[in-house]
Amino acid sequence: MAKQYDKQFKLDAIKYQQTHPELSVAAVCRNLNISKPTYYKWSAEYKNDGDINHRGSSKILFE
């Protein structure tokens, strides 16, 4: 099963790279334990939309 990251983690990963320009993408990915394709996907979403898509829970809560 693939790992799932919450929206805040994804946004923090993008901001981490932006605030640490001395680090390569590979170093950022190693530090965060994510793959480079995953990071680049999140980065592209953020650049295109200004936000990151996130799948929500499939559970429906009723009051």
PyMOL commands that set and color helices and strands:
alter all, ss='L'
color gray80, all
select helices_A, chain A and resi 7-19+25-32+36-49
alter helices_A, ss='H'
color red, helices_A
deselect
rebuild
show_as cartoon
